[in-house]
Amino acid sequence: MVSAATMFRKSGFNDSDAAMLAKVAAQYQNVADTAVSSEDAASSIVSQIRAFGEDASFATTVIDAYNEV
């Protein structure tokens, strides 16, 4: 979770958002069918948040969509 939180901070999220996003990234790692590193999970979530122009709260929607696919 530390490496994911660090990646979110480097991506411009504040401390509280980075902590929440790190938790979501850890959940994504747990539900992923294939092995996903914390860095890959964080990168994927950041990419989707930026692509859709959303804020950190959108992260749960992202992993829910990944899980359904």
PDB file of N, CA, C and O in Angstrom:
ATOM      1  N   MET A   1       0.813  -1.191   0.000  1.00  0.00           N
ATOM      2  CA  MET A   1       0.000   0.000   0.000  1.00  0.00           C
ATOM      3  C   MET A   1       0.858   1.258   0.000  1.00  0.00           C
ATOM      4  O   MET A   1       0.458   2.292  -0.535  1.00  0.00           O
ATOM      5  N   VAL A   2       2.026   1.165   0.596  1.00  0.00           N
ATOM      6  CA  VAL A   2       2.906   2.336   0.662  1.00  0.00           C
ATOM      7  C   VAL A   2       3.343   2.756  -0.735  1.00  0.00           C
ATOM      8  O   VAL A   2       3.331   3.943  -1.061  1.00  0.00           O
ATOM      9  N   SER A   3       3.728   1.786  -1.560  1.00  0.00           N
ATOM     10  CA  SER A   3       4.183   2.144  -2.913  1.00  0.00           C
ATOM     11  C   SER A   3       3.037   2.703  -3.741  1.00  0.00           C
ATOM     12  O   SER A   3       3.244   3.608  -4.550  1.00  0.00           O
ATOM     13  N   ALA A   4       1.833   2.180  -3.553  1.00  0.00           N
ATOM     14  CA  ALA A   4       0.677   2.715  -4.280  1.00  0.00           C
ATOM     15  C   ALA A   4       0.368   4.135  -3.805  1.00  0.00           C
ATOM     16  O   ALA A   4       0.121   5.022  -4.623  1.00  0.00           O
ATOM     17  N   ALA A   5       0.381   4.353  -2.504  1.00  0.00           N
ATOM     18  CA  ALA A   5       0.122   5.690  -1.970  1.00  0.00           C
ATOM     19  C   ALA A   5       1.164   6.685  -2.471  1.00  0.00           C
ATOM     20  O   ALA A   5       0.835   7.828  -2.789  1.00  0.00           O
ATOM     21  N   THR A   6       2.416   6.248  -2.539  1.00  0.00           N
ATOM     22  CA  THR A   6       3.479   7.109  -3.053  1.00  0.00           C
ATOM     23  C   THR A   6       3.217   7.478  -4.508  1.00  0.00           C
ATOM     24  O   THR A   6       3.405   8.628  -4.905  1.00  0.00           O
ATOM     25  N   MET A   7       2.786   6.508  -5.296  1.00  0.00           N
ATOM     26  CA  MET A   7       2.499   6.775  -6.708  1.00  0.00           C
ATOM     27  C   MET A   7       1.336   7.766  -6.842  1.00  0.00           C
ATOM     28  O   MET A   7       1.369   8.649  -7.700  1.00  0.00           O
ATOM     29  N   PHE A   8       0.314   7.621  -6.000  1.00  0.00           N
ATOM     30  CA  PHE A   8      -0.804   8.556  -6.057  1.00  0.00           C
ATOM     31  C   PHE A   8      -0.380   9.958  -5.645  1.00  0.00           C
ATOM     32  O   PHE A   8      -0.839  10.937  -6.233  1.00  0.00           O
ATOM     33  N   ARG A   9       0.488  10.070  -4.647  1.00  0.00           N
ATOM     34  CA  ARG A   9       0.994  11.393  -4.248  1.00  0.00           C
ATOM     35  C   ARG A   9       1.794  12.018  -5.384  1.00  0.00           C
ATOM     36  O   ARG A   9       1.663  13.211  -5.656  1.00  0.00           O
ATOM     37  N   LYS A  10       2.627  11.209  -6.051  1.00  0.00           N
ATOM     38  CA  LYS A  10       3.408  11.716  -7.183  1.00  0.00           C
ATOM     39  C   LYS A  10       2.507  12.139  -8.334  1.00  0.00           C
ATOM     40  O   LYS A  10       2.891  12.969  -9.158  1.00  0.00           O
ATOM     41  N   SER A  11       1.317  11.571  -8.389  1.00  0.00           N
ATOM     42  CA  SER A  11       0.362  11.909  -9.453  1.00  0.00           C
ATOM     43  C   SER A  11      -0.458  13.147  -9.115  1.00  0.00           C
ATOM     44  O   SER A  11      -1.307  13.570  -9.899  1.00  0.00           O
ATOM     45  N   GLY A  12      -0.197  13.730  -7.933  1.00  0.00           N
ATOM     46  CA  GLY A  12      -0.837  14.992  -7.591  1.00  0.00           C
ATOM     47  C   GLY A  12      -2.008  14.909  -6.638  1.00  0.00           C
ATOM     48  O   GLY A  12      -2.648  15.926  -6.371  1.00  0.00           O
ATOM     49  N   PHE A  13      -2.310  13.740  -6.118  1.00  0.00           N
ATOM     50  CA  PHE A  13      -3.408  13.615  -5.160  1.00  0.00           C
ATOM     51  C   PHE A  13      -2.929  14.007  -3.765  1.00  0.00           C
ATOM     52  O   PHE A  13      -1.762  13.811  -3.425  1.00  0.00           O
ATOM     53  N   ASN A  14      -3.839  14.563  -2.959  1.00  0.00           N
ATOM     54  CA  ASN A  14      -3.466  14.952  -1.595  1.00  0.00           C
ATOM     55  C   ASN A  14      -3.340  13.709  -0.711  1.00  0.00           C
ATOM     56  O   ASN A  14      -3.625  12.595  -1.152  1.00  0.00           O
ATOM     57  N   ASP A  15      -2.913  13.906   0.529  1.00  0.00           N
ATOM     58  CA  ASP A  15      -2.653  12.785   1.438  1.00  0.00           C
ATOM     59  C   ASP A  15      -3.879  11.908   1.665  1.00  0.00           C
ATOM     60  O   ASP A  15      -3.791  10.682   1.595  1.00  0.00           O
ATOM     61  N   SER A  16      -5.016  12.531   1.937  1.00  0.00           N
ATOM     62  CA  SER A  16      -6.210  11.730   2.226  1.00  0.00           C
ATOM     63  C   SER A  16      -6.691  10.980   0.999  1.00  0.00           C
ATOM     64  O   SER A  16      -7.096   9.822   1.107  1.00  0.00           O
ATOM     65  N   ASP A  17      -6.654  11.619  -0.178  1.00  0.00           N
ATOM     66  CA  ASP A  17      -7.035  10.925  -1.413  1.00  0.00           C
ATOM     67  C   ASP A  17      -6.056   9.801  -1.731  1.00  0.00           C
ATOM     68  O   ASP A  17      -6.467   8.722  -2.160  1.00  0.00           O
ATOM     69  N   ALA A  18      -4.763  10.046  -1.524  1.00  0.00           N
ATOM     70  CA  ALA A  18      -3.750   9.023  -1.796  1.00  0.00           C
ATOM     71  C   ALA A  18      -3.956   7.808  -0.899  1.00  0.00           C
ATOM     72  O   ALA A  18      -3.796   6.674  -1.350  1.00  0.00           O
ATOM     73  N   ALA A  19      -4.305   8.027   0.351  1.00  0.00           N
ATOM     74  CA  ALA A  19      -4.560   6.911   1.269  1.00  0.00           C
ATOM     75  C   ALA A  19      -5.789   6.120   0.830  1.00  0.00           C
ATOM     76  O   ALA A  19      -5.769   4.889   0.833  1.00  0.00           O
ATOM     77  N   MET A  20      -6.851   6.818   0.455  1.00  0.00           N
ATOM     78  CA  MET A  20      -8.061   6.154  -0.010  1.00  0.00           C
ATOM     79  C   MET A  20      -7.801   5.400  -1.302  1.00  0.00           C
ATOM     80  O   MET A  20      -8.271   4.276  -1.471  1.00  0.00           O
ATOM     81  N   LEU A  21      -7.061   6.006  -2.207  1.00  0.00           N
ATOM     82  CA  LEU A  21      -6.746   5.370  -3.485  1.00  0.00           C
ATOM     83  C   LEU A  21      -5.837   4.157  -3.295  1.00  0.00           C
ATOM     84  O   LEU A  21      -5.964   3.173  -4.024  1.00  0.00           O
ATOM     85  N   ALA A  22      -4.940   4.213  -2.344  1.00  0.00           N
ATOM     86  CA  ALA A  22      -4.080   3.063  -2.052  1.00  0.00           C
ATOM     87  C   ALA A  22      -4.918   1.880  -1.574  1.00  0.00           C
ATOM     88  O   ALA A  22      -4.639   0.733  -1.923  1.00  0.00           O
ATOM     89  N   LYS A  23      -5.939   2.163  -0.781  1.00  0.00           N
ATOM     90  CA  LYS A  23      -6.843   1.107  -0.326  1.00  0.00           C
ATOM     91  C   LYS A  23      -7.597   0.509  -1.507  1.00  0.00           C
ATOM     92  O   LYS A  23      -7.759  -0.708  -1.587  1.00  0.00           O
ATOM     93  N   VAL A  24      -8.054   1.348  -2.415  1.00  0.00           N
ATOM     94  CA  VAL A  24      -8.762   0.875  -3.603  1.00  0.00           C
ATOM     95  C   VAL A  24      -7.821   0.055  -4.488  1.00  0.00           C
ATOM     96  O   VAL A  24      -8.226  -0.968  -5.040  1.00  0.00           O
ATOM     97  N   ALA A  25      -6.584   0.493  -4.625  1.00  0.00           N
ATOM     98  CA  ALA A  25      -5.600  -0.253  -5.415  1.00  0.00           C
ATOM     99  C   ALA A  25      -5.351  -1.630  -4.808  1.00  0.00           C
ATOM    100  O   ALA A  25      -5.197  -2.611  -5.535  1.00  0.00           O
ATOM    101  N   ALA A  26      -5.311  -1.707  -3.481  1.00  0.00           N
ATOM    102  CA  ALA A  26      -5.133  -2.998  -2.806  1.00  0.00           C
ATOM    103  C   ALA A  26      -6.333  -3.904  -3.068  1.00  0.00           C
ATOM    104  O   ALA A  26      -6.174  -5.110  -3.253  1.00  0.00           O
ATOM    105  N   GLN A  27      -7.526  -3.327  -3.083  1.00  0.00           N
ATOM    106  CA  GLN A  27      -8.722  -4.112  -3.406  1.00  0.00           C
ATOM    107  C   GLN A  27      -8.647  -4.623  -4.836  1.00  0.00           C
ATOM    108  O   GLN A  27      -9.006  -5.767  -5.114  1.00  0.00           O
ATOM    109  N   TYR A  28      -8.181  -3.775  -5.735  1.00  0.00           N
ATOM    110  CA  TYR A  28      -8.032  -4.169  -7.139  1.00  0.00           C
ATOM    111  C   TYR A  28      -7.051  -5.329  -7.267  1.00  0.00           C
ATOM    112  O   TYR A  28      -7.289  -6.262  -8.034  1.00  0.00           O
ATOM    113  N   GLN A  29      -5.968  -5.277  -6.533  1.00  0.00           N
ATOM    114  CA  GLN A  29      -4.998  -6.378  -6.544  1.00  0.00           C
ATOM    115  C   GLN A  29      -5.653  -7.676  -6.078  1.00  0.00           C
ATOM    116  O   GLN A  29      -5.357  -8.743  -6.616  1.00  0.00           O
ATOM    117  N   ASN A  30      -6.529  -7.601  -5.097  1.00  0.00           N
ATOM    118  CA  ASN A  30      -7.177  -8.787  -4.549  1.00  0.00           C
ATOM    119  C   ASN A  30      -8.209  -9.400  -5.493  1.00  0.00           C
ATOM    120  O   ASN A  30      -8.395 -10.617  -5.485  1.00  0.00           O
ATOM    121  N   VAL A  31      -8.879  -8.591  -6.297  1.00  0.00           N
ATOM    122  CA  VAL A  31      -9.917  -9.124  -7.177  1.00  0.00           C
ATOM    123  C   VAL A  31      -9.416  -9.405  -8.589  1.00  0.00           C
ATOM    124  O   VAL A  31     -10.124 -10.024  -9.383  1.00  0.00           O
ATOM    125  N   ALA A  32      -8.215  -8.963  -8.909  1.00  0.00           N
ATOM    126  CA  ALA A  32      -7.678  -9.174 -10.262  1.00  0.00           C
ATOM    127  C   ALA A  32      -7.445 -10.658 -10.510  1.00  0.00           C
ATOM    128  O   ALA A  32      -6.918 -11.373  -9.657  1.00  0.00           O
ATOM    129  N   ASP A  33      -7.848 -11.104 -11.693  1.00  0.00           N
ATOM    130  CA  ASP A  33      -7.660 -12.513 -12.052  1.00  0.00           C
ATOM    131  C   ASP A  33      -6.199 -12.847 -12.283  1.00  0.00           C
ATOM    132  O   ASP A  33      -5.777 -13.983 -12.068  1.00  0.00           O
ATOM    133  N   THR A  34      -5.434 -11.876 -12.716  1.00  0.00           N
ATOM    134  CA  THR A  34      -4.004 -12.088 -12.942  1.00  0.00           C
ATOM    135  C   THR A  34      -3.226 -11.283 -11.916  1.00  0.00           C
ATOM    136  O   THR A  34      -3.757 -10.365 -11.292  1.00  0.00           O
ATOM    137  N   ALA A  35      -1.988 -11.634 -11.756  1.00  0.00           N
ATOM    138  CA  ALA A  35      -1.149 -10.924 -10.783  1.00  0.00           C
ATOM    139  C   ALA A  35      -0.954  -9.472 -11.227  1.00  0.00           C
ATOM    140  O   ALA A  35      -0.472  -9.208 -12.328  1.00  0.00           O
ATOM    141  N   VAL A  36      -1.329  -8.555 -10.369  1.00  0.00           N
ATOM    142  CA  VAL A  36      -1.192  -7.125 -10.629  1.00  0.00           C
ATOM    143  C   VAL A  36      -0.397  -6.536  -9.472  1.00  0.00           C
ATOM    144  O   VAL A  36      -0.758  -6.712  -8.309  1.00  0.00           O
ATOM    145  N   SER A  37       0.683  -5.837  -9.794  1.00  0.00           N
ATOM    146  CA  SER A  37       1.482  -5.206  -8.743  1.00  0.00           C
ATOM    147  C   SER A  37       0.767  -3.960  -8.234  1.00  0.00           C
ATOM    148  O   SER A  37      -0.142  -3.446  -8.885  1.00  0.00           O
ATOM    149  N   SER A  38       1.176  -3.488  -7.090  1.00  0.00           N
ATOM    150  CA  SER A  38       0.561  -2.282  -6.539  1.00  0.00           C
ATOM    151  C   SER A  38       0.819  -1.081  -7.441  1.00  0.00           C
ATOM    152  O   SER A  38      -0.038  -0.209  -7.586  1.00  0.00           O
ATOM    153  N   GLU A  39       2.003  -1.042  -8.045  1.00  0.00           N
ATOM    154  CA  GLU A  39       2.320   0.058  -8.960  1.00  0.00           C
ATOM    155  C   GLU A  39       1.441   0.014 -10.210  1.00  0.00           C
ATOM    156  O   GLU A  39       0.967   1.049 -10.680  1.00  0.00           O
ATOM    157  N   ASP A  40       1.228  -1.195 -10.746  1.00  0.00           N
ATOM    158  CA  ASP A  40       0.370  -1.334 -11.928  1.00  0.00           C
ATOM    159  C   ASP A  40      -1.072  -0.982 -11.603  1.00  0.00           C
ATOM    160  O   ASP A  40      -1.751  -0.335 -12.401  1.00  0.00           O
ATOM    161  N   ALA A  41      -1.540  -1.402 -10.445  1.00  0.00           N
ATOM    162  CA  ALA A  41      -2.900  -1.080 -10.021  1.00  0.00           C
ATOM    163  C   ALA A  41      -3.066   0.429  -9.879  1.00  0.00           C
ATOM    164  O   ALA A  41      -4.048   0.999 -10.354  1.00  0.00           O
ATOM    165  N   ALA A  42      -2.110   1.068  -9.229  1.00  0.00           N
ATOM    166  CA  ALA A  42      -2.161   2.520  -9.041  1.00  0.00           C
ATOM    167  C   ALA A  42      -2.115   3.246 -10.377  1.00  0.00           C
ATOM    168  O   ALA A  42      -2.880   4.182 -10.606  1.00  0.00           O
ATOM    169  N   SER A  43      -1.234   2.825 -11.242  1.00  0.00           N
ATOM    170  CA  SER A  43      -1.096   3.455 -12.555  1.00  0.00           C
ATOM    171  C   SER A  43      -2.376   3.336 -13.366  1.00  0.00           C
ATOM    172  O   SER A  43      -2.804   4.292 -14.013  1.00  0.00           O
ATOM    173  N   SER A  44      -2.976   2.169 -13.328  1.00  0.00           N
ATOM    174  CA  SER A  44      -4.212   1.930 -14.059  1.00  0.00           C
ATOM    175  C   SER A  44      -5.344   2.805 -13.536  1.00  0.00           C
ATOM    176  O   SER A  44      -6.103   3.384 -14.312  1.00  0.00           O
ATOM    177  N   ILE A  45      -5.449   2.893 -12.223  1.00  0.00           N
ATOM    178  CA  ILE A  45      -6.502   3.715 -11.624  1.00  0.00           C
ATOM    179  C   ILE A  45      -6.295   5.183 -11.953  1.00  0.00           C
ATOM    180  O   ILE A  45      -7.252   5.877 -12.300  1.00  0.00           O
ATOM    181  N   VAL A  46      -5.075   5.665 -11.852  1.00  0.00           N
ATOM    182  CA  VAL A  46      -4.784   7.068 -12.181  1.00  0.00           C
ATOM    183  C   VAL A  46      -5.116   7.343 -13.642  1.00  0.00           C
ATOM    184  O   VAL A  46      -5.702   8.378 -13.960  1.00  0.00           O
ATOM    185  N   SER A  47      -4.753   6.436 -14.523  1.00  0.00           N
ATOM    186  CA  SER A  47      -5.033   6.625 -15.951  1.00  0.00           C
ATOM    187  C   SER A  47      -6.524   6.773 -16.215  1.00  0.00           C
ATOM    188  O   SER A  47      -6.942   7.633 -16.990  1.00  0.00           O
ATOM    189  N   GLN A  48      -7.325   5.932 -15.565  1.00  0.00           N
ATOM    190  CA  GLN A  48      -8.766   5.998 -15.777  1.00  0.00           C
ATOM    191  C   GLN A  48      -9.383   7.248 -15.162  1.00  0.00           C
ATOM    192  O   GLN A  48     -10.284   7.848 -15.747  1.00  0.00           O
ATOM    193  N   ILE A  49      -8.909   7.638 -13.998  1.00  0.00           N
ATOM    194  CA  ILE A  49      -9.409   8.866 -13.379  1.00  0.00           C
ATOM    195  C   ILE A  49      -9.122  10.057 -14.275  1.00  0.00           C
ATOM    196  O   ILE A  49      -9.989  10.903 -14.489  1.00  0.00           O
ATOM    197  N   ARG A  50      -7.910  10.123 -14.796  1.00  0.00           N
ATOM    198  CA  ARG A  50      -7.526  11.235 -15.687  1.00  0.00           C
ATOM    199  C   ARG A  50      -8.280  11.173 -17.015  1.00  0.00           C
ATOM    200  O   ARG A  50      -8.715  12.205 -17.526  1.00  0.00           O
ATOM    201  N   ALA A  51      -8.438   9.976 -17.575  1.00  0.00           N
ATOM    202  CA  ALA A  51      -9.110   9.828 -18.870  1.00  0.00           C
ATOM    203  C   ALA A  51     -10.565  10.295 -18.816  1.00  0.00           C
ATOM    204  O   ALA A  51     -11.073  10.887 -19.769  1.00  0.00           O
ATOM    205  N   PHE A  52     -11.224  10.023 -17.700  1.00  0.00           N
ATOM    206  CA  PHE A  52     -12.624  10.406 -17.572  1.00  0.00           C
ATOM    207  C   PHE A  52     -12.812  11.760 -16.897  1.00  0.00           C
ATOM    208  O   PHE A  52     -13.940  12.222 -16.726  1.00  0.00           O
ATOM    209  N   GLY A  53     -11.702  12.398 -16.511  1.00  0.00           N
ATOM    210  CA  GLY A  53     -11.779  13.726 -15.904  1.00  0.00           C
ATOM    211  C   GLY A  53     -12.489  13.730 -14.560  1.00  0.00           C
ATOM    212  O   GLY A  53     -13.162  14.699 -14.208  1.00  0.00           O
ATOM    213  N   GLU A  54     -12.338  12.658 -13.821  1.00  0.00           N
ATOM    214  CA  GLU A  54     -13.018  12.514 -12.536  1.00  0.00           C
ATOM    215  C   GLU A  54     -12.062  12.784 -11.378  1.00  0.00           C
ATOM    216  O   GLU A  54     -10.874  13.033 -11.581  1.00  0.00           O
ATOM    217  N   ASP A  55     -12.602  12.731 -10.157  1.00  0.00           N
ATOM    218  CA  ASP A  55     -11.761  12.886  -8.971  1.00  0.00           C
ATOM    219  C   ASP A  55     -11.502  11.523  -8.349  1.00  0.00           C
ATOM    220  O   ASP A  55     -11.890  10.495  -8.904  1.00  0.00           O
ATOM    221  N   ALA A  56     -10.850  11.518  -7.201  1.00  0.00           N
ATOM    222  CA  ALA A  56     -10.413  10.276  -6.565  1.00  0.00           C
ATOM    223  C   ALA A  56     -11.567   9.339  -6.230  1.00  0.00           C
ATOM    224  O   ALA A  56     -11.382   8.122  -6.211  1.00  0.00           O
ATOM    225  N   SER A  57     -12.744   9.878  -5.968  1.00  0.00           N
ATOM    226  CA  SER A  57     -13.885   9.031  -5.608  1.00  0.00           C
ATOM    227  C   SER A  57     -14.313   8.115  -6.750  1.00  0.00           C
ATOM    228  O   SER A  57     -15.049   7.155  -6.523  1.00  0.00           O
ATOM    229  N   PHE A  58     -13.872   8.389  -7.954  1.00  0.00           N
ATOM    230  CA  PHE A  58     -14.198   7.577  -9.133  1.00  0.00           C
ATOM    231  C   PHE A  58     -13.450   6.250  -9.139  1.00  0.00           C
ATOM    232  O   PHE A  58     -13.796   5.360  -9.917  1.00  0.00           O
ATOM    233  N   ALA A  59     -12.444   6.096  -8.301  1.00  0.00           N
ATOM    234  CA  ALA A  59     -11.592   4.905  -8.301  1.00  0.00           C
ATOM    235  C   ALA A  59     -12.373   3.625  -8.047  1.00  0.00           C
ATOM    236  O   ALA A  59     -12.089   2.598  -8.663  1.00  0.00           O
ATOM    237  N   THR A  60     -13.339   3.670  -7.161  1.00  0.00           N
ATOM    238  CA  THR A  60     -14.138   2.483  -6.879  1.00  0.00           C
ATOM    239  C   THR A  60     -14.934   2.070  -8.106  1.00  0.00           C
ATOM    240  O   THR A  60     -15.080   0.878  -8.377  1.00  0.00           O
ATOM    241  N   THR A  61     -15.446   3.030  -8.844  1.00  0.00           N
ATOM    242  CA  THR A  61     -16.158   2.739 -10.088  1.00  0.00           C
ATOM    243  C   THR A  61     -15.237   2.056 -11.077  1.00  0.00           C
ATOM    244  O   THR A  61     -15.652   1.142 -11.789  1.00  0.00           O
ATOM    245  N   VAL A  62     -13.988   2.493 -11.126  1.00  0.00           N
ATOM    246  CA  VAL A  62     -13.002   1.904 -12.031  1.00  0.00           C
ATOM    247  C   VAL A  62     -12.781   0.433 -11.709  1.00  0.00           C
ATOM    248  O   VAL A  62     -12.843  -0.408 -12.606  1.00  0.00           O
ATOM    249  N   ILE A  63     -12.527   0.111 -10.452  1.00  0.00           N
ATOM    250  CA  ILE A  63     -12.248  -1.298 -10.139  1.00  0.00           C
ATOM    251  C   ILE A  63     -13.505  -2.147 -10.241  1.00  0.00           C
ATOM    252  O   ILE A  63     -13.417  -3.337 -10.546  1.00  0.00           O
ATOM    253  N   ASP A  64     -14.672  -1.564  -9.993  1.00  0.00           N
ATOM    254  CA  ASP A  64     -15.924  -2.303 -10.199  1.00  0.00           C
ATOM    255  C   ASP A  64     -16.092  -2.666 -11.669  1.00  0.00           C
ATOM    256  O   ASP A  64     -16.510  -3.777 -11.999  1.00  0.00           O
ATOM    257  N   ALA A  65     -15.766  -1.726 -12.548  1.00  0.00           N
ATOM    258  CA  ALA A  65     -15.849  -1.995 -13.983  1.00  0.00           C
ATOM    259  C   ALA A  65     -14.832  -3.050 -14.416  1.00  0.00           C
ATOM    260  O   ALA A  65     -15.154  -3.940 -15.203  1.00  0.00           O
ATOM    261  N   TYR A  66     -13.602  -2.949 -13.901  1.00  0.00           N
ATOM    262  CA  TYR A  66     -12.582  -3.968 -14.198  1.00  0.00           C
ATOM    263  C   TYR A  66     -13.056  -5.345 -13.742  1.00  0.00           C
ATOM    264  O   TYR A  66     -12.867  -6.337 -14.447  1.00  0.00           O
ATOM    265  N   ASN A  67     -13.663  -5.403 -12.576  1.00  0.00           N
ATOM    266  CA  ASN A  67     -14.130  -6.668 -12.025  1.00  0.00           C
ATOM    267  C   ASN A  67     -15.228  -7.262 -12.894  1.00  0.00           C
ATOM    268  O   ASN A  67     -15.258  -8.477 -13.091  1.00  0.00           O
ATOM    269  N   GLU A  68     -16.120  -6.449 -13.412  1.00  0.00           N
ATOM    270  CA  GLU A  68     -17.189  -6.960 -14.257  1.00  0.00           C
ATOM    271  C   GLU A  68     -16.672  -7.472 -15.593  1.00  0.00           C
ATOM    272  O   GLU A  68     -17.189  -8.446 -16.140  1.00  0.00           O
ATOM    273  N   VAL A  69     -15.649  -6.808 -16.110  1.00  0.00           N
ATOM    274  CA  VAL A  69     -15.072  -7.250 -17.395  1.00  0.00           C
ATOM    275  C   VAL A  69     -14.353  -8.548 -17.183  1.00  0.00           C
ATOM    276  O   VAL A  69     -13.792  -9.104 -18.128  1.00  0.00           O
TER     277      VAL A  69
END
